[in-house]
Amino acid sequence: MDKIKTFLAYLEEENIKRCVLLTRENINYFLESYPPTNALLTFNREEEKVVLHLSKLEYRGFQDWDREIEVAPMEDIKDVVRGCDGVEETFPLKYIKYLAQGYKVVSRKLLEMRSVKTEREIEFIKRASRISRKGMEYGIECLNKEGITEMELAGEIEYMMKKMGSIKPAFDSIVISDRKTALPHGMPSQDVVKNIVLIDIGAVYRGYCSDITRTVILKENSRYREIYQLVSEVKGIVEDHLREGVPVRELDKLAREAMGEYRRYFIHSLGHGVGVSVHEEPSISSKAEEDKTLKRNMVITVEPGIYLEDFGVRIEDLYLIKKNGFMRL
């Protein structure tokens, strides 16, 4: 796998002899498969060996693993991390005493690598995207059920995504209506869906995520319509600028300028990368590094939103960046 060779080369550059990863997302990235719950991944640079360490609970299910990553049973975590000199920034404090002196943190390199997808990863994200799109279509159909609550609607959507092959939701599904749509990350309740509903969902396929948001107007209202049309137009303006080489700060600035007097009601960043985590590099934000640009085969969201006192609108899609444009996933 090229990503393993790339990471081993990085370890050599940094003079890191043995690196251990505990974060499920990073393990998933190298396995390209959803990892077991109790797993560690080590890279031995001098032996050019990568080993997946599993607890007794998990080991039996991976004994026939035929990839270039070896599999070994694990008695105790401290025995695996002992002497390692490369770790993630989230490494547990209780195990630090077992690391080699002068250990280095490798998280920045991992985030950089994860931000540009391989063809195989892109296919997994496309599959996750198809699942979440089907979940969204089904959820919108369910809005015809009289008296359906936010919790029931979220359950129907998640059930459909499971039926379509999603391992789990990529995050806690956001299904909120009426005045609660003014809360970007509001949580579903037993309230009956009414007036306007915001649905933000994601699926997970082989550990790779998708992310999609739709706002549906259930009761015609001129203010709902005005804000919905503005958010949709802003999203279209940003799409016209999606291509390799575009500074991410410029995209965020462009969206806010297009919102005019409503820009102060846009209270989050324009988007983010998506991969083994639903939020990863790059952050499409005014706070991003000045030299941060879109690269070919990045997968990002664009999600402009306006949140007024009594309702909000957000529309979000997932995009594969190409040299001269994009593919909407």
C-alpha positions in Angstrom: 0.0 0.0 0.0 1.5 3.4 -1.0 0.2 5.1 2.1 2.2 2.6 4.3 5.3 3.3 2.3 4.8 7.0 2.5 4.4 6.8 6.3 7.4 4.6 6.7 9.4 7.1 4.7 8.2 9.9 6.9 9.3 7.9 10.0 12.7 7.6 8.5 12.9 11.3 7.9 12.0 12.0 11.5 14.3 9.3 12.8 11.4 7.5 14.4 12.1 3.8 14.9 8.8 2.5 16.1 5.4 4.2 16.0 2.1 3.2 17.6 -1.4 4.3 16.7 -4.4 3.8 18.9 -7.0 6.1 17.3 -9.6 4.0 15.4 -9.8 6.5 12.5 -6.0 6.3 11.9 -6.0 2.5 12.1 -9.0 2.5 9.8 -7.0 4.7 7.3 -4.2 2.1 7.0 -6.4 -1.0 7.1 -9.0 0.6 4.7 -11.5 -1.4 6.7 -13.5 -0.7 9.9 -11.2 -1.8 12.7 -12.0 -3.9 15.7 -12.7 -2.1 19.0 -9.6 -3.2 20.8 -6.7 -2.7 18.4 -3.3 -1.0 18.1 -1.2 -0.5 14.9 2.6 -0.4 15.1 5.1 0.6 12.4 8.6 -0.8 12.8 10.6 1.4 10.5 13.9 -0.5 10.7 12.2 -3.9 9.9 9.7 -2.2 7.5 6.9 -4.1 9.3 3.4 -3.1 10.2 1.5 -5.1 12.8 -2.2 -5.0 13.9 -2.3 -5.9 17.6 -5.6 -7.4 18.7 -7.1 -8.4 22.0 -8.1 -12.1 22.5 -11.7 -11.0 21.9 -10.9 -9.8 18.4 -7.9 -12.0 17.3 -9.9 -15.1 16.2 -11.8 -13.0 13.6 -8.6 -11.8 11.9 -6.4 -15.0 11.9 -7.0 -15.4 8.1 -6.1 -11.8 7.3 -4.1 -11.9 4.1 -3.0 -8.2 3.7 0.6 -6.9 4.0 -0.3 -5.8 7.6 0.5 -8.6 10.0 -1.9 -9.6 12.8 -0.7 -10.5 16.3 -2.5 -11.2 19.6 -2.1 -8.7 22.4 -1.9 -9.5 26.0 -1.4 -6.0 27.4 -1.3 -2.6 25.8 1.8 -1.5 27.7 3.8 -4.3 26.2 3.0 -3.0 22.7 3.7 0.7 23.4 6.8 0.0 25.4 9.8 1.7 23.7 7.8 3.4 20.9 9.1 6.8 19.9 6.3 7.9 17.6 2.7 8.5 18.9 -0.5 10.5 18.2 -1.3 13.7 20.0 -4.2 11.8 21.7 -1.9 9.2 23.2 -3.3 8.3 26.7 -1.4 9.8 29.6 -1.3 6.6 31.6 0.9 4.9 29.0 3.4 7.7 28.5 5.9 6.3 31.0 6.4 3.3 28.7 7.5 5.4 25.7 11.0 6.0 24.6 12.6 9.3 25.8 12.3 12.0 23.2 9.2 10.5 21.5 7.7 12.5 18.6 4.0 13.3 17.7 3.0 12.2 14.2 -0.6 13.5 14.1 0.1 16.4 11.7 1.6 14.1 9.1 -1.4 11.7 9.4 -3.9 14.5 9.0 -2.0 15.7 5.9 -2.0 12.3 4.4 -5.6 11.7 5.1 -6.7 14.9 3.5 -6.0 13.6 -0.1 -7.8 10.4 -0.9 -6.7 7.4 -2.9 -9.0 6.0 -5.6 -10.0 3.2 -3.3 -10.9 5.6 -0.5 -12.9 7.7 -3.0 -15.0 4.6 -3.9 -15.7 3.9 -0.3 -16.9 7.5 0.2 -19.0 7.4 -2.9 -20.7 4.3 -1.5 -21.3 6.0 1.8 -22.7 9.0 0.0 -25.1 6.9 -2.0 -26.3 5.4 1.3 -26.9 8.7 2.9 -28.6 10.1 -0.2 -31.0 7.2 -0.1 -31.5 7.8 3.6 -32.3 11.4 3.0 -34.8 10.6 0.2 -36.5 8.1 2.4 -36.6 10.6 5.3 -38.2 13.2 3.1 -40.8 10.6 2.1 -41.5 9.9 5.8 -42.5 13.6 6.2 -45.8 12.6 4.7 -46.6 10.6 7.9 -48.9 12.6 10.0 -47.7 13.3 13.5 -44.1 11.9 13.0 -41.7 13.2 15.6 -38.1 14.3 15.2 -36.9 11.1 17.0 -39.1 8.8 14.8 -37.9 10.5 11.6 -34.2 10.1 12.7 -34.8 6.5 13.5 -36.5 5.8 10.1 -33.5 7.4 8.3 -30.9 5.5 10.3 -32.8 2.2 9.8 -32.8 2.8 6.1 -29.0 3.6 6.0 -28.4 0.4 8.0 -30.4 -1.6 5.4 -28.3 0.0 2.7 -25.0 -1.2 4.3 -24.0 1.6 6.6 -22.0 0.3 9.6 -23.4 3.2 11.8 -24.3 6.9 11.5 -21.2 9.0 10.8 -22.4 11.2 13.7 -25.5 11.8 15.8 -28.2 12.5 13.3 -29.6 16.0 13.3 -33.3 16.0 12.7 -34.9 19.2 14.0 -37.9 21.3 13.0 -39.6 24.7 13.5 -37.7 27.1 15.8 -35.1 24.5 16.6 -33.7 24.7 13.1 -32.0 27.9 14.3 -29.6 25.6 16.3 -26.9 24.3 13.9 -26.3 21.2 16.0 -29.7 20.8 17.6 -30.7 17.3 18.6 -34.0 15.5 17.7 -36.7 15.3 20.4 -40.3 13.9 20.8 -41.6 17.1 19.2 -43.8 16.6 16.1 -42.1 17.8 13.0 -43.8 21.0 11.7 -43.3 24.1 9.5 -39.6 23.6 8.5 -37.2 20.7 9.1 -33.5 20.5 8.9 -32.0 17.0 8.4 -28.2 16.5 8.6 -27.1 12.9 8.3 -24.1 10.7 7.4 -23.4 7.0 6.7 -20.2 4.9 7.2 -19.0 2.4 4.7 -15.8 0.4 5.4 -15.1 3.1 8.0 -15.4 6.0 5.5 -18.0 8.7 6.1 -20.5 10.8 4.2 -22.3 14.0 5.2 -25.4 15.6 3.7 -27.9 18.3 4.9 -31.2 19.3 3.5 -33.8 21.8 4.7 -37.4 21.1 3.8 -40.1 23.7 3.9 -43.4 22.1 5.1 -45.5 25.2 5.5 -45.1 27.9 2.9 -43.6 31.0 4.4 -42.1 34.0 2.5 -39.2 34.3 5.0 -38.4 30.6 4.9 -38.4 30.9 1.1 -36.2 34.0 1.0 -33.5 32.5 3.2 -33.7 29.1 1.6 -33.1 30.7 -1.9 -30.2 32.8 -0.6 -28.5 29.8 1.0 -29.0 27.8 -2.2 -27.5 30.7 -4.3 -24.5 31.0 -2.0 -23.8 27.3 -2.3 -24.0 27.6 -6.1 -21.6 30.6 -6.1 -19.0 28.6 -4.1 -19.4 25.6 -6.4 -18.3 27.8 -9.3 -15.0 28.2 -7.6 -14.3 24.6 -6.5 -11.1 23.3 -8.2 -7.5 22.4 -7.4 -5.4 25.3 -6.2 -8.1 27.6 -4.8 -7.3 29.0 -1.3 -9.8 27.7 1.2 -10.0 31.0 3.0 -11.2 32.6 -0.3 -14.1 30.2 -0.5 -15.3 31.0 3.1 -14.9 34.8 2.3 -16.8 34.4 -0.9 -19.7 32.7 0.8 -20.0 35.4 3.5 -19.8 38.2 1.0 -22.6 36.6 -1.1 -24.8 36.5 2.0 -24.8 40.3 2.3 -26.7 41.6 5.3 -27.2 38.0 6.5 -23.6 37.2 6.8 -23.6 37.7 10.6 -26.1 34.8 10.9 -23.6 32.4 9.3 -22.0 31.2 12.5 -19.8 28.3 11.5 -17.2 27.5 8.8 -18.2 26.9 5.2 -17.1 23.2 5.2 -14.6 20.5 6.1 -12.8 17.5 4.8 -14.5 14.1 5.1 -12.8 10.6 5.2 -12.4 8.2 8.0 -13.6 11.0 10.2 -16.6 13.2 9.3 -14.6 16.3 10.2 -11.0 16.3 9.0 -8.6 18.4 7.0 -9.0 20.7 5.2 -11.1 23.1 7.2 -12.9 25.4 4.8 -12.7 28.4 7.1 -11.5 32.0 7.4 -9.2 30.7 10.2 -7.4 28.3 7.9 -3.7 28.8 7.2 -3.2 31.4 4.4 -1.4 28.9 2.1 -4.0 26.1 2.5 -5.5 25.3 -0.9 -7.7 22.7 -2.3 -5.9 19.7 -3.8 -7.0 17.1 -6.3 -8.7 14.2 -4.7 -9.6 16.0 -1.5 -13.2 15.3 -0.5 -14.9 18.3 1.2 -18.3 19.5 2.2 -19.8 22.9 1.4 -22.5 23.8 3.9 -23.6 27.4 4.0 -26.2 28.2 6.6 -28.2 31.1 8.0 -29.6 30.9 11.5 -32.1 33.6 12.5 -33.9 33.9 15.8 -36.9 31.7 15.0 -35.6 29.3 12.2 -32.5 28.3 10.2 -31.6 26.9 6.8 -28.5 24.8 5.9 -27.8 22.9 2.7 -24.8 20.6 2.4 -23.3 18.4 -0.2 -20.1 16.4 -0.5 -17.5 17.2 -3.3 -14.5 15.4 -4.9 -12.0 18.1 -5.9 -10.6 17.8 -9.4 -8.0 19.7 -11.4 -10.5 21.9 -13.2 -13.6 21.5 -11.1 -15.4 19.0 -8.9 -17.7 15.9 -8.8 -20.7 16.2 -6.4 -20.8 13.0 -4.5 
